[in-house]
Structure formats: C-alpha cells, structure tokens
Amino acid sequence: MAEIDLLRALPRTKRDIKKRLEAKDPAVVAIAKQYGEMYFDGPREYGYGGYRYDGRWIPVARDIVAHFGLKPGMRVLDVGCAKGFLVKDLMLACPGLEAFGLDVSLYALMHCEPGLAGRLHLGTAEKMPFPDNSFDCVLSLNTIHNFPRPRAITAMKEIQRLSGGKAFVQVDSYRTPEQKEIFESWVLTAEFHDYPAGWIKLFGEAGYTGDHYWTIIE
C-alpha cells in the first residue's frame, strides 16, 4: 500500500469557501446527497455548479496507465464514475483498454459522455456486480468518503475483491486542524472523513492493499 498522488496533473479549482458555508444548510445538503441534476449541474452551492467534459482528466489517465502498466485488452473500473469523464479519457490514453464505470447517480449515467453507453453501470460500491479479480485495476476518486465509516469499509473490501490490490483510492482528508476546519466549511456529501492516519487504519480493517492519496482543501 503506497501513498501516491495520481491526480497531480488536475488543475486546481478555486473554491469560495465563505460563500459555500453561508449557503449550506440541511436542505442544501439533503439535495446534494441525491446526486441528481442539482448536484452536478445546478448552482455551485449544491455541488459542482456544472459538470462538463473539458479533457482535464487526460493527463491523469496517462499517469494511471503508466503507474499500473495498463495495456490494450486490460480491464479497468472507475467506482464513482459520475458522467464517465475518466472512463473516456482512459480509453483515449490507452486505445484498446477496456474501461468501465459504476455510479449511484442515475442522472449522471443518463448524461454520460457519448460513446460510453454499455460501459457505465448503475450501482453502489458496497455491492458491485462483478466477479472476484475481474479487473486489472480499480479506481475510486473522491467517492468512498460519501459512506459512513462501516459502509466505507465494506466498499473498500469490494474494491480489494475486484482488484486483488491493484487499485487506487483518493478520499477527503486534512493534515492540520486548520485544513479540517476549511474542509468542514466546504463539504456537502462526505459521511466519513479523517486525518490520513485514520484513513489508513480504515484501509487496514478492510484488508485493502492498493494505493491511496488525499483530497485536501486549502
């Protein structure tokens, strides 16, 4: 299990922490957690504020392909794929790669990237409809923290089951009390979050042996 930043090529998003905090209330959080149109394509206070393909995941996909030594014909699963941007870019980065996605949001899957029909599945990370060791690599970026801790452990066990440890997971975290305060002002959907040591403990309880990194808001 190694800590590695496979999302380092992503452009940094400017966040208006104060505006999000002022707009956040239980009703806004409840709508965000439906992972529907408001979360993806509604106003920024409900989530992404417009989740559109712009090619930003292509360099990330290249780094993932290189890190895992992926080749045409290999199978990759993106758990929490949303509209399938990374699935699309993985296949662009490695033509012939068999990339698939799974997400809980029917809205996201119904507004997926053209050409991904049949590659994206509706479902939960807690119980994925695939056989043991059926993927050469499993990815989950900023998704597992949306479960309460016991369910997050279950999801991590599923990732391990499908990948045999050939996996990469990134989750919300913080290294200082100041970062924790900023995160809690911004977050809408995370049910469990912790310092890196707390996450590593969770990974160990799940028997997860893949790689990991943290999304830290500063």
N, CA, C and O of each residue as an XYZ file, in Angstrom:
872
protein
N       0.858     -1.188      0.000
C       0.000      0.000      0.000
C       0.891      1.234      0.000
O       1.689      1.431      0.916
N       0.750      2.070     -1.039
C       1.615      3.236     -1.178
C       0.790      4.510     -1.311
O      -0.295      4.502     -1.893
N       1.316      5.606     -0.766
C       0.717      6.918     -0.936
C       1.313      7.552     -2.184
O       2.520      7.788     -2.248
N       0.479      7.826     -3.167
C       0.961      8.407     -4.420
C      -0.097      9.341     -4.984
O      -1.283      9.012     -4.984
N       0.328     10.502     -5.461
C      -0.602     11.498     -5.986
C      -0.777     11.291     -7.484
O       0.002     11.810     -8.283
N      -1.796     10.536     -7.859
C      -2.065     10.286     -9.272
C      -2.962     11.356     -9.890
O      -3.238     11.313    -11.089
N      -3.416     12.310     -9.087
C      -4.252     13.392     -9.605
C      -3.490     14.713     -9.664
O      -4.099     15.777     -9.773
N      -2.168     14.650     -9.594
C      -1.363     15.876     -9.536
C      -1.494     16.716    -10.810
O      -1.248     17.921    -10.776
N      -1.876     16.099    -11.930
C      -1.985     16.839    -13.189
C      -3.295     17.610    -13.313
O      -3.460     18.399    -14.243
N      -4.230     17.392    -12.382
C      -5.505     18.123    -12.449
C      -5.288     19.594    -12.130
O      -4.524     19.913    -11.219
N      -5.944     20.504    -12.857
C      -5.868     21.923    -12.492
C      -6.536     22.158    -11.141
O      -7.532     21.514    -10.813
N      -5.988     23.075    -10.370
C      -6.545     23.385     -9.054
C      -7.783     24.248     -9.201
O      -7.764     25.255     -9.909
N      -8.858     23.855     -8.536
C     -10.121     24.582     -8.609
C     -10.174     25.653     -7.529
O      -9.870     25.389     -6.366
N     -10.558     26.851     -7.918
C     -10.699     27.934     -6.946
C     -12.050     27.790     -6.252
O     -13.093     27.773     -6.906
N     -12.025     27.689     -4.946
C     -13.253     27.500     -4.169
C     -13.549     28.729     -3.329
O     -12.658     29.266     -2.671
N     -14.796     29.176     -3.350
C     -15.236     30.264     -2.490
C     -15.802     29.638     -1.215
O     -17.003     29.388     -1.114
N     -14.919     29.390     -0.246
C     -15.298     28.688      0.981
C     -16.366     29.459      1.741
O     -17.331     28.874      2.234
N     -16.195     30.765      1.834
C     -17.124     31.600      2.604
C     -18.528     31.540      1.998
O     -19.515     31.408      2.723
N     -18.614     31.636      0.675
C     -19.924     31.612      0.016
C     -20.597     30.256      0.205
O     -21.800     30.191      0.459
N     -19.823     29.165      0.080
C     -20.401     27.826      0.279
C     -20.934     27.682      1.698
O     -22.038     27.179      1.901
N     -20.148     28.125      2.683
C     -20.558     27.993      4.083
C     -21.833     28.775      4.357
O     -22.716     28.298      5.070
N     -21.932     29.971      3.797
C     -23.117     30.810      4.012
C     -24.366     30.180      3.403
O     -25.468     30.343      3.929
N     -24.192     29.457      2.288
C     -25.348     28.865      1.593
C     -25.724     27.497      2.142
O     -26.828     27.008      1.902
N     -24.799     26.873      2.886
C     -25.011     25.486      3.300
C     -26.001     25.413      4.464
O     -25.818     26.072      5.488
N     -27.048     24.608      4.295
C     -27.980     24.310      5.372
C     -28.471     22.885      5.155
O     -28.168     22.299      4.116
N     -29.210     22.309      6.085
C     -29.634     20.910      5.927
C     -30.373     20.614      4.630
O     -30.231     19.526      4.072
N     -31.161     21.569      4.146
C     -31.909     21.346      2.899
C     -30.963     21.248      1.711
O     -31.140     20.391      0.845
N     -29.961     22.121      1.666
C     -28.977     22.092      0.579
C     -28.201     20.784      0.612
O     -27.995     20.154     -0.425
N     -27.767     20.370      1.808
C     -27.021     19.121      1.956
C     -27.868     17.932      1.498
O     -27.373     17.038      0.813
N     -29.145     17.929      1.882
C     -30.037     16.820      1.512
C     -30.196     16.721     -0.003
O     -30.208     15.621     -0.555
N     -30.316     17.850     -0.670
C     -30.447     17.849     -2.133
C     -29.144     17.381     -2.776
O     -29.170     16.599     -3.726
N     -28.010     17.850     -2.270
C     -26.713     17.437     -2.814
C     -26.555     15.925     -2.734
O     -26.040     15.301     -3.661
N     -26.996     15.340     -1.631
C     -26.813     13.901     -1.418
C     -27.736     13.039     -2.273
O     -27.654     11.811     -2.234
N     -28.612     13.676     -3.042
C     -29.414     12.922     -4.015
C     -28.622     12.651     -5.287
O     -29.033     11.827     -6.105
N     -27.488     13.333     -5.466
C     -26.612     13.157     -6.623
C     -27.384     13.235     -7.938
O     -27.196     12.430     -8.851
N     -28.252     14.227     -7.994
C     -29.066     14.436     -9.186
C     -28.633     15.662     -9.965
O     -27.475     16.076     -9.913
N     -29.581     16.236    -10.688
C     -29.271     17.385    -11.546
C     -28.722     18.562    -10.748
O     -27.787     19.222    -11.202
N     -29.271     18.838     -9.586
C     -28.807     19.975     -8.799
C     -27.349     19.787     -8.352
O     -26.575     20.744     -8.330
N     -26.988     18.570     -8.003
C     -25.615     18.296     -7.549
C     -24.609     18.482     -8.681
O     -23.553     19.084     -8.484
N     -24.930     17.972     -9.847
C     -23.981     18.034    -10.958
C     -24.063     19.332    -11.751
O     -23.038     19.918    -12.097
N     -25.278     19.778    -12.039
C     -25.452     20.867    -12.998
C     -26.282     22.031    -12.481
O     -26.672     22.908    -13.251
N     -26.556     22.044    -11.177
C     -27.269     23.166    -10.582
C     -26.301     24.241    -10.096
O     -25.130     24.227    -10.477
N     -26.763     25.163     -9.268
C     -25.888     26.199     -8.724
C     -24.745     25.603     -7.908
O     -24.860     24.498     -7.376
N     -23.652     26.334     -7.815
C     -22.436     25.853     -7.159
C     -22.666     25.453     -5.708
O     -21.989     24.557     -5.203
N     -23.604     26.099     -5.032
C     -23.801     25.768     -3.619
C     -24.321     24.349     -3.408
O     -24.245     23.821     -2.299
N     -24.855     23.719     -4.475
C     -25.368     22.357     -4.361
C     -24.345     21.294     -4.782
O     -24.585     20.100     -4.605
N     -23.219     21.719     -5.331
C     -22.232     20.734     -5.772
C     -21.259     21.311     -6.772
O     -20.563     22.284     -6.483
N     -21.209     20.701     -7.969
C     -20.202     21.073     -8.960
C     -20.479     22.409     -9.642
O     -19.545     23.089    -10.068
N     -21.729     22.785     -9.748
C     -22.052     24.016    -10.451
C     -21.915     23.899    -11.962
O     -21.672     24.890    -12.650
N     -22.073     22.676    -12.476
C     -21.922     22.411    -13.909
C     -20.776     21.448    -14.133
O     -19.609     21.839    -14.091
N     -21.108     20.182    -14.373
C     -20.098     19.127    -14.502
C     -20.003     18.750    -15.965
O     -20.793     17.946    -16.461
N     -19.023     19.340    -16.666
C     -18.916     19.191    -18.118
C     -17.538     18.691    -18.506
O     -16.543     18.982    -17.842
N     -17.499     17.945    -19.575
C     -16.222     17.396    -20.059
C     -15.355     18.504    -20.659
O     -15.824     19.292    -21.481
N     -14.085     18.558    -20.241
C     -13.159     19.540    -20.817
C     -11.769     18.953    -21.064
O     -10.827     19.685    -21.365
N     -11.646     17.637    -20.938
C     -10.371     16.997    -21.221
C      -9.349     17.044    -20.106
O      -8.223     16.576    -20.278
N      -9.726     17.610    -18.951
C      -8.737     17.766    -17.872
C      -8.237     16.445    -17.293
O      -7.186     16.391    -16.654
N      -9.021     15.364    -17.529
C      -8.630     14.073    -16.970
C      -7.646     13.311    -17.859
O      -7.132     12.270    -17.450
N      -7.376     13.811    -19.065
C      -6.484     13.082    -19.969
C      -5.084     12.887    -19.369
O      -4.586     11.761    -19.383
N      -4.419     13.938    -18.838
C      -3.096     13.698    -18.239
C      -3.155     12.790    -17.018
O      -2.213     12.041    -16.759
N      -4.252     12.849    -16.263
C      -4.423     11.939    -15.124
C      -4.529     10.502    -15.634
O      -3.919      9.587    -15.080
N      -5.311     10.319    -16.697
C      -5.458      8.985    -17.276
C      -4.111      8.447    -17.738
O      -3.820      7.267    -17.544
N      -3.290      9.287    -18.342
C      -1.959      8.853    -18.777
C      -1.114      8.406    -17.589
O      -0.405      7.402    -17.663
N      -1.194      9.165    -16.487
C      -0.420      8.805    -15.292
C      -0.904      7.473    -14.709
O      -0.100      6.661    -14.250
N      -2.216      7.259    -14.733
C      -2.776      5.995    -14.225
C      -2.320      4.825    -15.097
O      -1.917      3.782    -14.584
N      -2.384      5.002    -16.398
C      -1.949      3.952    -17.325
C      -0.486      3.599    -17.085
O      -0.118      2.425    -17.055
N       0.348      4.629    -16.915
C       1.774      4.390    -16.692
C       2.026      3.726    -15.345
O       2.825      2.795    -15.248
N       1.346      4.203    -14.304
C       1.575      3.684    -12.950
C       1.225      2.212    -12.843
O       1.946      1.446    -12.204
N       0.122      1.810    -13.464
C      -0.337      0.422    -13.363
C       0.120     -0.447    -14.538
O      -0.179     -1.640    -14.581
N       0.840      0.147    -15.484
C       1.302     -0.620    -16.631
C       0.162     -1.189    -17.453
O       0.221     -2.331    -17.910
N      -0.879     -0.387    -17.638
C      -2.063     -0.859    -18.353
C      -1.791     -0.991    -19.845
O      -1.061     -0.196    -20.438
N      -2.397     -2.015    -20.436
C      -2.199     -2.317    -21.853
C      -3.549     -2.576    -22.518
O      -4.530     -2.872    -21.837
N      -3.602     -2.465    -23.861
C      -4.850     -2.784    -24.566
C      -5.352     -4.168    -24.180
O      -4.582     -5.122    -24.069
N      -6.656     -4.253    -23.980
C      -7.276     -5.523    -23.602
C      -7.446     -5.687    -22.099
O      -8.259     -6.498    -21.657
N      -6.691     -4.929    -21.302
C      -6.870     -4.982    -19.847
C      -8.168     -4.292    -19.464
O      -8.706     -3.486    -20.223
N      -8.665     -4.618    -18.271
C      -9.951     -4.119    -17.794
C      -9.755     -3.223    -16.574
O      -9.063     -3.578    -15.620
N     -10.389     -2.046    -16.635
C     -10.303     -1.059    -15.554
C     -11.707     -0.641    -15.153
O     -12.583     -0.484    -16.003
N     -11.917     -0.461    -13.859
C     -13.210      0.004    -13.345
C     -13.015      1.282    -12.548
O     -12.149      1.352    -11.676
N     -13.830      2.304    -12.853
C     -13.855      3.555    -12.085
C     -15.107      3.541    -11.215
O     -16.223      3.643    -11.725
N     -14.922      3.417     -9.906
C     -16.017      3.357     -8.936
C     -16.363      4.777     -8.505
O     -15.545      5.467     -7.898
N     -17.583      5.208     -8.825
C     -17.968      6.597     -8.614
C     -17.630      7.409     -9.853
O     -17.075      8.504     -9.761
N     -17.971      6.861    -11.014
C     -17.520      7.411    -12.298
C     -18.255      8.672    -12.730
O     -17.804      9.353    -13.651
N     -19.383      9.004    -12.086
C     -20.203     10.154    -12.477
C     -20.569     10.046    -13.962
O     -21.136      9.036    -14.379
N     -20.258     11.063    -14.763
C     -20.635     11.056    -16.175
C     -19.635     10.312    -17.059
O     -19.797     10.269    -18.279
N     -18.618      9.733    -16.458
C     -17.704      8.890    -17.220
C     -16.525      9.594    -17.856
O     -15.925      9.063    -18.790
N     -16.175     10.786    -17.372
C     -15.071     11.532    -17.982
C     -13.758     10.745    -17.926
O     -13.046     10.658    -18.926
N     -13.433     10.170    -16.755
C     -12.186      9.426    -16.636
C     -12.226      8.134    -17.457
O     -11.219      7.735    -18.041
N     -13.390      7.485    -17.499
C     -13.527      6.281    -18.322
C     -13.202      6.609    -19.781
O     -12.458      5.876    -20.432
N     -13.750      7.694    -20.285
C     -13.478      8.129    -21.654
C     -11.996      8.400    -21.853
O     -11.407      7.951    -22.837
N     -11.389      9.135    -20.920
C     -10.001      9.550    -21.101
C      -9.018      8.405    -20.913
O      -7.932      8.431    -21.493
N      -9.369      7.410    -20.124
C      -8.522      6.223    -20.021
C      -8.443      5.508    -21.367
O      -7.378      5.028    -21.755
N      -9.558      5.439    -22.074
C      -9.561      4.777    -23.373
C      -8.861      5.620    -24.430
O      -8.328      5.078    -25.398
N      -8.855      6.942    -24.258
C      -8.080      7.799    -25.156
C      -6.589      7.663    -24.874
O      -5.772      7.656    -25.794
N      -6.244      7.554    -23.591
C      -4.834      7.446    -23.200
C      -4.237      6.107    -23.577
O      -3.034      6.005    -23.818
N      -5.076      5.070    -23.630
C      -4.608      3.717    -23.961
C      -5.634      3.063    -24.881
O      -6.484      2.307    -24.411
N      -5.570      3.341    -26.177
C      -6.540      2.735    -27.105
C      -6.546      1.220    -26.985
O      -5.496      0.577    -26.984
N      -7.746      0.662    -26.886
C      -7.886     -0.776    -26.710
C      -8.087     -1.187    -25.270
O      -8.434     -2.336    -24.997
N      -7.873     -0.260    -24.332
C      -8.148     -0.539    -22.933
C      -9.652     -0.695    -22.728
O     -10.438      0.074    -23.281
N     -10.047     -1.672    -21.946
C     -11.458     -1.896    -21.646
C     -11.788     -1.211    -20.322
O     -11.569     -1.780    -19.252
N     -12.310      0.002    -20.397
C     -12.602      0.801    -19.206
C     -14.105      0.840    -18.959
O     -14.902      0.957    -19.891
N     -14.473      0.739    -17.693
C     -15.878      0.720    -17.285
C     -16.057      1.622    -16.061
O     -15.084      1.985    -15.400
N     -17.296      1.973    -15.772
C     -17.582      2.792    -14.607
C     -18.808      2.300    -13.869
O     -19.646      1.593    -14.428
N     -18.904      2.682    -12.611
C     -20.072      2.380    -11.775
C     -20.386      3.611    -10.946
O     -19.489      4.238    -10.383
N     -21.671      3.953    -10.874
C     -22.061      5.117    -10.079
C     -23.483      4.934     -9.554
O     -24.294      4.225    -10.150
N     -23.764      5.579     -8.438
C     -25.080      5.504     -7.817
C     -26.060      6.490     -8.453
O     -27.265      6.396     -8.222
N     -25.552      7.440     -9.257
C     -26.393      8.505     -9.796
C     -26.969      8.146    -11.167
O     -26.240      8.067    -12.156
N     -28.275      7.932    -11.211
C     -28.944      7.688    -12.492
C     -28.829      8.922    -13.376
O     -28.648      8.804    -14.588
N     -28.932     10.103    -12.779
C     -28.818     11.339    -13.556
C     -27.475     11.411    -14.277
O     -27.421     11.716    -15.469
N     -26.388     11.129    -13.549
C     -25.060     11.207    -14.158
C     -24.926     10.219    -15.306
O     -24.385     10.559    -16.358
N     -25.414      8.999    -15.112
C     -25.287      7.976    -16.149
C     -26.135      8.302    -17.372
O     -25.762      7.971    -18.498
N     -27.268      8.945    -17.152
C     -28.137      9.312    -18.276
C     -27.617     10.538    -19.020
O     -28.102     10.871    -20.101
N     -26.623     11.205    -18.430
C     -25.992     12.360    -19.087
C     -24.506     12.093    -19.283
O     -23.677     12.998    -19.180
N     -24.187     10.836    -19.566
C     -22.785     10.435    -19.704
C     -22.220     10.906    -21.038
O     -22.940     11.393    -21.909
N     -20.909     10.744    -21.167
C     -20.235     11.106    -22.395
C     -20.689     10.207    -23.558
O     -20.893      9.008    -23.367
N     -20.846     10.779    -24.759
C     -21.209      9.972    -25.930
C     -20.200      8.836    -26.131
O     -18.995      9.018    -25.956
N     -20.701      7.704    -26.489
C     -19.829      6.567    -26.741
C     -19.606      5.667    -25.544
O     -18.937      4.640    -25.661
N     -20.160      6.037    -24.378
C     -19.937      5.235    -23.175
C     -21.118      4.332    -22.827
O     -21.079      3.613    -21.829
N     -22.148      4.369    -23.632
C     -23.304      3.504    -23.370
C     -22.858      2.052    -23.306
O     -22.136      1.574    -24.181
N     -23.293      1.355    -22.260
C     -22.905     -0.035    -22.063
C     -21.663     -0.198    -21.212
O     -21.367     -1.300    -20.748
N     -20.929      0.893    -21.001
C     -19.715      0.822    -20.177
C     -19.938      1.311    -18.742
O     -19.146      1.016    -17.847
N     -21.015      2.055    -18.537
C     -21.282      2.626    -17.216
C     -22.473      1.909    -16.580
O     -23.517      1.728    -17.206
N     -22.290      1.506    -15.326
C     -23.291      0.707    -14.626
C     -23.854      1.473    -13.435
O     -23.128      2.193    -12.749
N     -25.146      1.313    -13.198
C     -25.793      1.890    -12.023
C     -25.635      0.926    -10.853
O     -25.999     -0.246    -10.955
N     -25.093      1.419     -9.747
C     -24.917      0.536     -8.593
C     -24.126      1.207     -7.491
O     -23.668      2.341     -7.631
N     -23.974      0.492     -6.400
C     -23.280      1.012     -5.228
C     -21.948      0.304     -5.030
O     -21.808     -0.878     -5.342
N     -20.980      1.034     -4.513
C     -19.652      0.476     -4.257
C     -19.675     -0.598     -3.176
O     -18.728     -1.373     -3.044
N     -20.760     -0.642     -2.400
C     -20.845     -1.637     -1.330
C     -21.129     -3.048     -1.840
O     -20.854     -4.032     -1.153
N     -21.677     -3.140     -3.042
C     -22.046     -4.459     -3.561
C     -21.970     -4.390     -5.086
O     -22.978     -4.180     -5.760
N     -20.758     -4.571     -5.618
C     -20.545     -4.378     -7.043
C     -20.787     -5.682     -7.810
O     -20.340     -6.749     -7.388
N     -21.494     -5.586     -8.936
C     -21.959     -6.788     -9.652
C     -20.921     -7.387    -10.595
O     -21.178     -7.572    -11.784
N     -19.746     -7.688    -10.045
C     -18.672     -8.249    -10.847
C     -17.978     -9.364    -10.059
O     -17.957     -9.327     -8.829
N     -17.405    -10.366    -10.763
C     -16.718    -11.461    -10.080
C     -15.409    -11.016     -9.421
O     -14.871     -9.955     -9.736
N     -14.911    -11.839     -8.509
C     -13.616    -11.599     -7.874
C     -12.527    -11.431     -8.935
O     -12.511    -12.128     -9.949
N     -11.619    -10.489     -8.675
C     -10.427    -10.301     -9.528
C     -10.778    -10.144    -11.008
O     -10.069    -10.640    -11.884
N     -11.883     -9.447    -11.269
C     -12.334     -9.310    -12.655
C     -11.778     -8.071    -13.357
O     -12.079     -7.831    -14.526
N     -10.958     -7.276    -12.636
C     -10.364     -6.083    -13.238
C      -8.862     -6.056    -12.976
O      -8.386     -6.489    -11.927
N      -8.132     -5.536    -13.958
C      -6.693     -5.373    -13.812
C      -6.356     -4.151    -12.974
O      -5.232     -4.010    -12.491
N      -7.324     -3.275    -12.804
C      -7.133     -2.072    -11.986
C      -8.510     -1.534    -11.609
O      -9.414     -1.492    -12.444
N      -8.668     -1.121    -10.347
C      -9.899     -0.470     -9.889
C      -9.533      0.887     -9.304
O      -8.595      1.000     -8.515
N     -10.275      1.911     -9.694
C     -10.055      3.283     -9.236
C     -11.292      3.777     -8.505
O     -12.414      3.401     -8.845
N     -11.085      4.618     -7.501
C     -12.215      5.286     -6.856
C     -11.734      6.641     -6.357
O     -10.964      6.726     -5.400
N     -12.194      7.696     -7.015
C     -11.701      9.042     -6.736
C     -12.794      9.869     -6.067
O     -13.827     10.168     -6.667
N     -12.545     10.225     -4.823
C     -13.436     11.121     -4.079
C     -14.865     10.586     -4.000
O     -15.832     11.303     -4.256
N     -14.967      9.321     -3.642
C     -16.268      8.650     -3.540
C     -16.466      7.939     -2.209
O     -17.536      8.053     -1.610
N     -15.467      7.211     -1.733
C     -15.630      6.354     -0.555
C     -15.989      7.152      0.691
O     -16.660      6.625      1.579
N     -15.566      8.393      0.778
C     -15.916      9.210      1.953
C     -17.404      9.555      2.002
O     -17.872     10.096      3.004
N     -18.153      9.258      0.949
C     -19.588      9.529      0.969
C     -20.385      8.461      1.714
O     -21.608      8.560      1.820
N     -19.696      7.435      2.233
C     -20.314      6.424      3.082
C     -19.974      6.678      4.545
O     -18.895      7.194      4.839
N     -20.868      6.327      5.472
C     -20.472      6.269      6.883
C     -19.354      5.231      7.033
O     -19.194      4.365      6.174
N     -18.599      5.315      8.099
C     -17.393      4.500      8.236
C     -17.618      2.993      8.016
O     -16.859      2.386      7.260
N     -18.620      2.368      8.639
C     -18.787      0.923      8.410
C     -19.046      0.575      6.950
O     -18.548     -0.435      6.453
N     -19.814      1.399      6.270
C     -20.102      1.147      4.858
C     -18.895      1.453      3.985
O     -18.711      0.829      2.940
N     -18.068      2.410      4.407
C     -16.828      2.692      3.684
C     -15.895      1.483      3.738
O     -15.221      1.172      2.756
N     -15.856      0.813      4.870
C     -15.047     -0.410      4.989
C     -15.564     -1.468      4.018
O     -14.777     -2.129      3.340
N     -16.877     -1.627      3.952
C     -17.466     -2.592      3.021
C     -17.087     -2.267      1.580
O     -16.732     -3.161      0.812
N     -17.162     -0.990      1.212
C     -16.807     -0.575     -0.148
C     -15.336     -0.852     -0.438
O     -14.990     -1.289     -1.535
N     -14.476     -0.599      0.537
C     -13.053     -0.871      0.332
C     -12.790     -2.373      0.183
O     -11.922     -2.777     -0.591
N     -13.523     -3.184      0.909
C     -13.406     -4.639      0.741
C     -13.810     -5.056     -0.670
O     -13.202     -5.950     -1.259
N     -14.838     -4.402     -1.206
C     -15.277     -4.698     -2.564
C     -14.207     -4.318     -3.592
O     -13.961     -5.058     -4.544
N     -13.585     -3.176     -3.393
C     -12.511     -2.753     -4.297
C     -11.362     -3.757     -4.259
O     -10.805     -4.116     -5.296
N     -11.019     -4.201     -3.064
C      -9.961     -5.202     -2.923
C     -10.366     -6.516     -3.606
O      -9.551     -7.158     -4.269
N     -11.618     -6.896     -3.438
C     -12.104     -8.156     -4.024
C     -12.006     -8.139     -5.544
O     -11.604     -9.131     -6.153
N     -12.370     -7.023     -6.155
C     -12.371     -6.948     -7.615
C     -10.984     -6.773     -8.207
O     -10.736     -7.157     -9.350
N     -10.074     -6.187     -7.422
C      -8.769     -5.791     -7.966
C      -7.598     -6.626     -7.473
O      -6.536     -6.631     -8.095
N      -7.782     -7.338     -6.353
C      -6.648     -8.028     -5.750
C      -5.579     -7.082     -5.255
O      -4.432     -7.486     -5.066
N      -5.938     -5.824     -5.041
C      -4.985     -4.829     -4.551
C      -4.398     -3.943     -5.634
O      -3.651     -3.011     -5.336
N      -4.729     -4.222     -6.895
C      -4.260     -3.349     -7.987
C      -5.274     -2.214     -8.126
O      -6.131     -2.221     -9.010
N      -5.147     -1.246     -7.227
C      -6.191     -0.231     -7.105
C      -5.606      1.084     -6.615
O      -4.503      1.141     -6.071
N      -6.394      2.147     -6.831
C      -6.042      3.469     -6.320
C      -7.312      4.136     -5.823
O      -8.311      4.202     -6.539
N      -7.267      4.633     -4.589
C      -8.410      5.299     -3.957
C      -7.958      6.671     -3.453
O      -6.921      6.785     -2.799
N      -8.733      7.703     -3.758
C      -8.475      9.027     -3.190
C      -9.708      9.474     -2.416
O     -10.837      9.315     -2.881
N      -9.480     10.039     -1.224
C     -10.572     10.411     -0.325
C     -10.303     11.771      0.315
O      -9.169     12.248      0.336
N     -11.366     12.386      0.838
C     -11.245     13.656      1.554
C     -10.453     13.472      2.838
O     -10.686     12.526      3.590
N      -9.515     14.383      3.086
C      -8.742     14.317      4.312
C      -8.180     15.702      4.624
O      -8.527     16.685      3.969
N      -7.319     15.768      5.619
C      -6.687     17.021      6.062
C      -5.522     16.638      6.953
O      -5.537     15.594      7.604
N      -4.513     17.495      6.974
C      -3.325     17.200      7.774
C      -3.219     18.059      9.028
O      -2.456     17.738      9.939
N      -3.982     19.153      9.081
C      -3.911     20.077     10.211
C      -5.320     20.440     10.668
O      -6.269     20.275      9.902
N      -5.479     20.934     11.906
C      -6.798     21.396     12.358
C      -7.351     22.514     11.475
O      -8.563     22.612     11.281
N      -6.468     23.354     10.944
C      -6.919     24.446     10.082
C      -7.507     23.896      8.781
O      -8.540     24.375      8.313
N      -6.850     22.896      8.201
C      -7.384     22.267      6.996
C      -8.699     21.558      7.285
O      -9.605     21.564      6.451
N      -8.808     20.953      8.450
C     -10.050     20.280      8.836
C     -11.202     21.278      8.917
O     -12.315     20.983      8.483
N     -10.935     22.446      9.468
C     -11.973     23.476      9.586
C     -12.428     23.952      8.207
O     -13.623     24.132      7.973
N     -11.473     24.156      7.292
C     -11.822     24.569      5.928
C     -12.652     23.487      5.253
O     -13.667     23.776      4.620
N     -12.213     22.234      5.393
C     -12.947     21.122      4.787
C     -14.381     21.074      5.292
O     -15.310     20.943      4.495
N     -14.572     21.178      6.592
C     -15.914     21.076      7.156
C     -16.801     22.244      6.737
O     -18.026     22.121      6.729
N     -16.191     23.376      6.388
C     -16.963     24.508      5.874
C     -17.448     24.243      4.448
O     -18.496     24.738      4.035
N     -16.671     23.456      3.705
C     -16.957     23.232      2.286
C     -17.805     22.000      2.028
O     -18.667     22.021      1.150
N     -17.580     20.933      2.769
C     -18.113     19.618      2.420
C     -19.646     19.586      2.418
O     -20.302     20.212      3.251
N     -20.194     18.836      1.456
C     -21.637     18.633      1.369
C     -22.016     17.171      1.552
O     -23.002     16.872      2.226
N     -21.258     16.262      0.968
C     -21.715     14.880      0.863
C     -20.930     13.870      1.699
O     -21.404     12.751      1.900
N     -19.753     14.229      2.187
C     -18.935     13.253      2.911
C     -19.603     12.836      4.223
O     -19.996     13.679      5.028
N     -19.724     11.534      4.420
C     -20.291     10.990      5.653
C     -19.183     10.622      6.653
O     -19.386     10.681      7.866
N     -18.019     10.247      6.130
C     -16.876      9.938      6.989
C     -15.645     10.646      6.436
O     -15.397     10.636      5.230
N     -14.886     11.254      7.327
C     -13.614     11.863      6.930
C     -12.690     11.820      8.132
O     -13.147     11.718      9.271
N     -11.398     11.898      7.883
C     -10.436     11.758      8.975
C      -9.070     12.241      8.500
O      -8.862     12.527      7.321
N      -8.151     12.321      9.453
C      -6.756     12.563      9.108
C      -6.223     11.332      8.370
O      -6.818     10.259      8.471
N      -5.120     11.460      7.636
C      -4.585     10.307      6.908
C      -4.414      9.052      7.764
O      -4.701      7.948      7.300
N      -3.959      9.204      8.988
C      -3.755      8.026      9.841
C      -5.060      7.287     10.095
O      -5.076      6.058     10.172
N      -6.160      8.035     10.226
C      -7.461      7.411     10.427
C      -7.914      6.647      9.202
O      -8.503      5.572      9.310
N      -7.636      7.210      8.032
C      -7.987      6.514      6.790
C      -7.147      5.249      6.609
O      -7.659      4.208      6.196
N      -5.865      5.347      6.919
C      -5.001      4.172      6.767
C      -5.461      3.052      7.693
O      -5.395      1.875      7.339
N      -5.927      3.429      8.882
C      -6.482      2.426      9.800
C      -7.706      1.756      9.171
O      -7.851      0.535      9.235
N      -8.584      2.560      8.563
C      -9.766      2.008      7.894
C      -9.357      1.073      6.756
O      -9.920     -0.013      6.613
N      -8.385      1.488      5.951
C      -7.926      0.635      4.856
C      -7.441     -0.709      5.389
O      -7.713     -1.759      4.807
N      -6.712     -0.656      6.513
C      -6.215     -1.894      7.107
C      -7.342     -2.797      7.569
O      -7.273     -4.014      7.393
N      -8.379     -2.218      8.159
C      -9.529     -3.009      8.617
C     -10.244     -3.675      7.446
O     -10.826     -4.749      7.592
N     -10.195     -3.026      6.282
C     -10.840     -3.578      5.089
C      -9.946     -4.588      4.363
O     -10.390     -5.250      3.425
N      -8.698     -4.705      4.792
C      -7.775     -5.594      4.098
C      -7.316     -5.044      2.759
O      -6.875     -5.796      1.889
N      -7.423     -3.722      2.593
C      -7.069     -3.081      1.335
C      -5.552     -2.972      1.208
O      -4.880     -2.529      2.139
N      -5.012     -3.374      0.056
C      -3.563     -3.348     -0.151
C      -3.153     -2.468     -1.329
O      -1.982     -2.450     -1.708
N      -4.102     -1.741     -1.907
C      -3.787     -0.878     -3.051
C      -3.211      0.459     -2.630
O      -2.869      0.660     -1.465
N      -3.104      1.374     -3.590
C      -2.529      2.696     -3.361
C      -3.613      3.698     -2.973
O      -4.806      3.435     -3.120
N      -3.168      4.854     -2.474
C      -4.131      5.836     -1.984
C      -3.531      7.242     -2.011
O      -2.317      7.418     -2.109
N      -4.419      8.238     -1.920
C      -3.998      9.628     -1.717
C      -5.172     10.416     -1.179
O      -6.274      9.892     -1.020
N      -4.916     11.706     -0.896
C      -5.881     12.527     -0.170
C      -6.290     13.756     -0.998
O      -5.472     14.344     -1.705
N      -7.569     14.129     -0.894
C      -8.035     15.414     -1.399
C      -8.087     16.370     -0.213
O      -8.888     16.193      0.705
N      -7.227     17.383     -0.241
C      -7.118     18.334      0.864
C      -7.450     19.726      0.345
O      -6.824     20.203     -0.601
N      -8.425     20.373      0.954
C      -8.832     21.715      0.577
C      -8.022     22.715      1.384
O      -7.970     22.636      2.612
N      -7.387     23.658      0.690
C      -6.566     24.654      1.390
C      -6.991     26.053      1.003
O      -6.418     27.029      1.487
